[in-house]
Amino acid sequence: MPDLPFLTPLSPQHLAAAGVPEGWQFGMADVVRFHELDALNHVNNVAYFRWFESLRIPYFAAYHLSTYSPGDPTLVVMTNSARYHAPMFLGERYVTVTRTASFRSSSFRMEYAIYGEGTLRATGDCIVVCLEEDAATKRPLPAAAIDAFVSRDKASRE
């Protein structure tokens, strides 16, 4: 895997160089750390969900969903799932990518993939609901977010 900046959104060129297939526009690179391993010496399943979350937060900012400032929508993960394709080990460099697969008026479905050395290691998805600050009343998705979903994520799959 080429040298990539860690924990910062990657360019499409970086993603391609890391072996991420077309269709993914937003991703970040990192390395497997010791505390992410389980008793079998491979990445524990909970680490994948943390990686998804670590990518989700900058994605929300880049796609105009939330910067976690006063007045921003409350974004709640309603469902979360993962599928493990191949194990990962200490010191491996990887790229986590995400995109919005579909959206409705106040919710959207994100897809994730993790590539290690250009090989698919895990996939996942989640449903995110947009709520008012009371965390109970549904709030329409911001227009800028819908525009980003349509222009960036739709274009990435064409």
C-alpha positions as CSV (number, residue, x, y, z in Angstrom):
1,M,0.0,0.0,0.0
2,P,1.4,3.4,-0.8
3,D,2.2,6.0,1.9
4,L,-1.1,7.7,2.7
5,P,-1.9,10.4,5.2
6,F,-3.6,8.8,8.2
7,L,-6.9,10.0,9.7
8,T,-7.6,12.6,7.1
9,P,-10.0,12.4,4.1
10,L,-8.2,11.0,1.1
11,S,-8.3,12.2,-2.5
12,P,-9.7,9.9,-5.2
13,Q,-6.1,9.4,-6.4
14,H,-5.1,8.2,-2.9
15,L,-8.1,5.8,-2.8
16,A,-7.3,4.4,-6.2
17,A,-3.6,4.0,-5.3
18,A,-4.6,2.1,-2.1
19,G,-6.6,-0.5,-4.2
20,V,-10.1,0.9,-3.4
21,P,-12.3,0.2,-6.4
22,E,-14.3,3.0,-8.2
23,G,-17.5,3.9,-6.6
24,W,-16.1,5.1,-3.3
25,Q,-15.3,8.8,-3.0
26,F,-14.8,9.3,0.8
27,G,-12.2,7.4,2.8
28,M,-9.4,7.6,5.4
29,A,-6.4,5.5,6.0
30,D,-5.0,4.2,9.3
31,V,-3.1,1.3,10.8
32,V,-4.2,-1.6,13.1
33,R,-3.1,-0.9,16.7
34,F,-2.5,-3.4,19.4
35,H,-5.5,-2.4,21.5
36,E,-7.8,-3.3,18.5
37,L,-6.8,-7.0,18.6
38,D,-8.6,-9.8,20.3
39,A,-7.4,-13.0,22.0
40,L,-6.9,-14.6,18.6
41,N,-4.5,-11.8,17.6
42,H,-6.7,-10.4,14.9
43,V,-8.8,-7.3,14.8
44,N,-11.8,-7.5,17.2
45,N,-15.2,-7.0,15.7
46,V,-15.9,-4.0,17.8
47,A,-12.9,-2.2,16.2
48,Y,-14.6,-2.2,12.8
49,F,-17.6,-0.3,14.3
50,R,-15.2,2.2,15.8
51,W,-13.5,2.6,12.4
52,F,-16.9,3.2,10.7
53,E,-17.8,5.8,13.3
54,S,-14.4,7.5,13.0
55,L,-15.1,7.9,9.3
56,R,-18.8,8.8,9.7
57,I,-18.0,12.0,11.7
58,P,-15.8,13.8,9.1
59,Y,-18.3,12.5,6.4
60,F,-21.1,14.3,8.2
61,A,-19.1,17.5,8.1
62,A,-18.0,17.1,4.5
63,Y,-21.6,16.3,3.4
64,H,-23.1,19.2,5.3
65,L,-25.0,17.1,7.8
66,S,-23.5,18.2,11.1
67,T,-20.4,19.7,12.6
68,Y,-21.9,19.0,16.1
69,S,-22.4,22.7,16.6
70,P,-25.5,24.3,18.4
71,G,-28.4,24.2,16.0
72,D,-27.1,21.3,14.0
73,P,-29.4,18.2,13.6
74,T,-29.1,15.4,16.1
75,L,-27.9,12.4,14.0
76,V,-28.7,9.0,15.5
77,V,-27.5,5.6,14.2
78,M,-30.7,3.5,14.1
79,T,-29.1,0.2,12.8
80,N,-25.6,-0.9,12.3
81,S,-24.2,-4.1,10.8
82,A,-20.9,-5.5,9.6
83,R,-19.7,-8.5,7.6
84,Y,-16.2,-9.7,7.9
85,H,-14.5,-11.0,4.8
86,A,-10.9,-11.6,5.9
87,P,-9.0,-11.1,9.1
88,M,-6.7,-8.1,9.8
89,F,-3.6,-8.1,12.0
90,L,-1.3,-5.8,14.0
91,G,0.4,-3.2,11.9
92,E,-1.6,-3.6,8.8
93,R,-2.5,-0.4,7.0
94,Y,-6.0,-0.1,5.7
95,V,-8.5,2.3,4.2
96,T,-12.1,2.7,5.4
97,V,-14.5,4.1,2.8
98,T,-18.2,5.2,3.0
99,R,-21.0,6.5,0.9
100,T,-24.7,7.2,1.1
101,A,-26.6,4.4,-0.7
102,S,-30.1,5.9,-0.4
103,F,-31.9,8.5,1.5
104,R,-35.4,9.6,2.5
105,S,-36.8,12.8,3.9
106,S,-35.2,12.5,7.4
107,S,-32.9,9.4,7.2
108,F,-30.3,7.8,5.0
109,R,-28.4,4.5,4.6
110,M,-24.6,4.5,4.6
111,E,-22.4,1.8,3.2
112,Y,-18.9,1.1,4.4
113,A,-16.0,-1.0,3.2
114,I,-12.5,-1.6,4.6
115,Y,-9.6,-2.5,2.3
116,G,-6.3,-3.7,3.6
117,E,-3.5,-4.0,1.1
118,G,-6.1,-3.6,-1.7
119,T,-8.1,-6.6,-0.4
120,L,-11.7,-6.2,0.9
121,R,-11.7,-7.1,4.6
122,A,-15.1,-6.0,5.8
123,T,-18.3,-4.3,4.7
124,G,-21.1,-2.7,6.7
125,D,-24.0,-0.4,6.6
126,C,-26.1,1.7,8.9
127,I,-29.3,3.8,8.9
128,V,-28.9,7.3,10.3
129,V,-31.9,9.3,11.4
130,C,-31.9,13.1,11.5
131,L,-33.7,14.5,14.5
132,E,-34.4,17.9,16.1
133,E,-32.3,19.0,19.1
134,D,-34.9,17.3,21.4
135,A,-33.6,13.9,19.9
136,A,-37.2,12.8,19.4
137,T,-38.8,14.8,16.5
138,K,-37.7,13.9,13.0
139,R,-36.0,16.7,11.1
140,P,-35.7,16.9,7.3
141,L,-32.2,16.3,6.0
142,P,-30.4,19.5,5.2
143,A,-30.8,20.5,1.5
144,A,-27.0,20.8,1.2
145,A,-26.6,17.2,2.4
146,I,-29.1,16.0,-0.2
147,D,-27.2,17.9,-2.9
148,A,-24.0,16.3,-1.8
149,F,-25.5,12.8,-1.7
150,V,-26.8,13.3,-5.3
151,S,-23.8,14.9,-6.8
152,R,-21.0,13.0,-5.0
153,D,-22.2,9.6,-4.0
154,K,-24.5,9.0,-7.0
155,A,-21.8,10.0,-9.4
156,S,-19.3,7.7,-7.7
157,R,-21.5,4.6,-8.7
158,E,-22.1,5.6,-12.3
